[in-house]
Amino acid sequence: MDVNPYWNKDFFESTILLLKRAVLWISGYLPTDMLVEDDVAFMALIGVGFSCVFSGVFLVVKRMTLVVNALSHTILLGIVASALILVSRGMSPFSTTGFILAAFLASFITMASTNVLVKIFRVQPEAAIGFMFTTLFAIGVLFSTLFFRNTHLGVEAIFGNLDAVEQNDLLQIFFVAGLNFLWMFLFFGRLRFIHCDGSFAKVMGQKTFWMDATKFFITALTIVGGFQSVGVVIIMAFFTLPILIARLFGPFLKKILIIGCGVTLVSALVSVAIARDILTHYATAVSTGAVSALVLFIAYIVLGLTYFKKAGKLEHS
């Protein structure tokens, strides 16, 4: 068995080695089956982070993050339901088919139940989303403990486990990232038009319902694709914080997308290096996903309270 090249490395040594091995892997000089846990965690965080930036930029900018919060919780019910369907047919629940089916079920259940409350019971949309995501999440937790008591589906779906992510899982993660990029590349102008002026878009004949339904599905697929890595709770940080940090640099959407991806890349690098440093010096394994969320939060607070606060004072002086 080969020794992990990150063994006994500190923060700076791990950072340099991560970058070097990532470049080798991208250029094809390092085979995927030669990637070790730290490499896989780094790549997985990048893939999940990029997906969240592309999928969540319009939701965050238009202050619709409650939708992401709802989907991130109701996705557990979709995962359990798809697992039951696939297991009953003798198929693996942790496959690409399972992920797509889970995303479809979660987005459909969330949209349908919320619309029922809004249109039939006359509940405010925000209240309907808040009520349904807690209810559906409770049902998902109940079903996961009833039908998958002897597995880690319930725990890993909620909190994630980057150590359990393998080299083959990177294909699914980057497939979701590529789908998000394609969705944003093809429909960026239309999405911006609909989100900036939804009423005028309807008057002009834009199919806002199908765009919203597709957006829900893409967002749900992104959450499902990242549940094994960071879980359905911590993934909220990846949807919101990189975009909020990017907004500090300006309001332009394309700039937010580029800077958000850059923030995700840096946070993934720093987080894996910190987790390795803690393991080296304190012999304690920590959740890399949780470290990454904390790094993003600290970066946002520091930037907001120091450099950009001073820049705002100078601008208004």
N, C-alpha and C positions, 0 to 999 in steps of 0.2 A: 504493500500500500504506500503510495507516495505521500510525503509530508506536505501539509498545507504550507504554501509559500508565505502566508501571512502569520505563521506561528511566531509568537513573541515579538511581533512588530509593534511599534508605537504609532501614535497618530500620524506623524509626518511620513514615516516609512510606509505605512499603509496607504496613505493618500497617493504617494508617488507610484507605488506598485499597482494600485487600482487603475490609475490613468494609463500606465504602461501596458497592462494586460488588456484593458479595454480597447486600446488602439490596435494591439495585436489581434484581438478577436474580430474587430470590425474589418481589418485589412485581410483577414483570412489566414493569418499565420498561427493563430491559436484556435484549435478545434473546440467546438462547443462542449464535447465530452471531457475536455481537459479543464473546464472551468470549475473552480472550487466554490464553497459556500459564500465567501465574501464577494466573489465575482458575480455570482448569480443574484445575490441580494442587491448589489449595485445596479445591475442591469434591470432587475425587476422593478426597483424603485423608480428608475428612469422611465421605463415603459408605462408604469401605472401613473406616474406624475404627468407625463406628456398627454396621456389619454384624458386625465382629469382637467388639465388646462384647456385643451381643445373643446371638451364637452361642457365645461362649466363656465367658460368666459362670459357668455351672454346671460346665464343665470345669475352670476355674481354681479355683473354690471347693472342688470335690471332689478337687482334686489329680490331675486327669486330663489335664494339658497334654501329656503324651507322646502322647496320641491326636492332638492338633492337630499336633504335630511330625511324627508319622507321615503324616498326611494332607497336610501341607504339602510333603512330599517325594514321596509316591507320586502326588500330583496331576499331577506332570510326566508320568508314564506315562499317566495318563488323558487329558491334553491331547494328547500325541503320538498315542495310539490313536484318539481322536475326530477328530483332524486327518486321519489316514490314511483313516478311514472316510468322512469328508465330502468330502475331495479326490477319492477314488475315484468318488464320485457326482456330481462336478462342482459341489460346494457350497463355500462359503467356510468355512475352519476357525475363523475368528475372528468367529463369529456367536453369537447367543443360543442357538441350537440346539447349537452346538459346546460352549459353556460348560456347558449342562445335561447334555449327553451325557458330557463329560469328568468332571463332578462325580459322575454316576451310576457311571461305570466305576471311578473312583478309590475311591469309598466302598465299592462292591461288592467290588473286588479286595482292598482292605485288610481288610474284615471277614471275607471268605471265607478268605483266606490265614491270618489270625491265628487264626480258629476252628479251622482244620485243625491248626495247630501245637499249640494248647491241648488240643483234644479227642483227637486221634489220637496225637501225639507227647508229650503230657503236659508241655508246656513252660509255664512260668509266664507269665501274660498280659503282664507288663511286658517280659519277655525276648522273647516272641513278637512284640510290637509293635516293639521295637528291632531285632530281626533282619529283620523284613519290610520296614520302611521304608527301611533301608539297601539291601537287595536290590532292591526295586522302584524306588528312586530311581536306582540304578546302571543298571537296565534302561532307565529313562526317559531318562537321559543318553545311553546308548548308542544308542537308537533315534532320539533327536533329532539326534545327530551323523550318523547313517547316512542318514536320510531327509530331513532339513531342514538339510543342511550349508550351503546357500547362502542361508539365511534367518537371522533373529535370534531364532527361536523358542526355541532352547536358552538363549541368554544372557538374553533379556528375561524368559523364564519363571522364571529363577532369581533375577535381581537386579532385574527391573522397570525401567521407563523412563517416568517421569511426563511427560517431554517428548513422548513418542509418543502420549499420551492426547489424544484430540480431543473436541470438544464433543459429538459423537454418542455417544461412549463413556459419557458421564455418565448416559445413559438406562439402560444396562445396570447400571452401578454402583449407581444409586439404586433400580433394580428389585430387586436383591439385598438392599439395605438395607431396602426396604419389605417384602420377603418375610420377612426376619429379624424385623422388628418385628411383623408379623402372627403369625408362629409363636410369638413370646414372649407376645404379648397374648392369644392364644387358649388357649395351653397352659401358661401360667406356673404355675398352681396344681398341675396334674398333674406338671409337670417337677420342681417343688420337692418334691412328695410322693415321687416315684420316687427322686430323688437323695438326699433326706434319710433315707429308710428304704426301700431297694430290696426287702429281704426281705418286709417287711410289705405293700408295694405288690403283690408277686406273690401273697401270700396273699389280698389283697382283690380279686384278679382283674384288676389293671391289666396292659395289654398292653405290658410293658416292652420286648419285642423290637422291636416296630414303632416304639415311641418312640425307641429307641436307633438303629434303622436310619434313621429320618427325621432324627434329630439328626446322624448321620454325613453324610447327604446334604446337609443345610443347611450344615454346616460345610465340606464339600468345595466346595459351590457358592460359599460366601463366599470361599474361598481362590482358586478359579478366577476369580471376579469381580475379585479384587484382584491377580492375578498380573501383569497388564500394568502396573499402577501401582507396586507395591512388590515384586513377585516372591514366590516361594514360600518364601524364606528369611527376609527381613526382616518378612514378615507375621506371624511369630511374636511380634514385639514388640507388634503391634497387638492380638493376642489376649490377651496376658498383662499388659503393663505398665499400661494404663489401669485394668484391674480390680484389680491389686495396689495401685495408688495409691488407688483408691476405697475399698479395704478398710481403709486407714489411718484413714478417717473413720468406720468403724463396720461391723458384720457383717451389716446388713440388706440383703437382696438387691435390693429395689426402690431403696434408696438407692445401692447399688453401681452399678446400671444408670444412674441419673440422673447421678451424679458421674462415672462412667466416660465417658459421652457428652460431658460438659462438659470433661473432661480431653482427650479426643480433639479436640474443637473448638479448644481453646486451643493444643494442640501442633501441629495443622495450620496454624493462623494463624502461630504463631511460626516454624515450620519453613520455610514458603514465604518469609516475610519475611527470615529468615537467609540462605536460598539466594540471594535477590535482592540482599541487602546484600553478600554475598561476590562476586557477579558484578559489582556496581557498583564496588566498591573494589579488587578484585584481578583482575578480568577472568577469573575462573575459574568454570566451571560445575561445580556439585557435585550429587550425587544428593539430591534433596529427600526421597525416601523414607528414605534412610540418615540424613539430618539429623533427620527426625522420630523415628526409632527412638532416636537418640542423645539428643534432647531429652526423650523419655519416660523413658529410663534415668536421666539426670541428675536429672530431677524426682523420681523415686522415691527415689534415693539421698539427695538433699538433704532431702526431707521426712522420710524415715525416720531420718536421723541428726541432725536439728536439732529442729524443732518437735515432732514426735511422740515423739521420744526424751525431751525435756524433759517433755512431757505424761505419759508413762508413769512417769517418776520422781516427779512430783507426786502421781500417782494412788496409787502404792504407798508414799508416805512417811507 
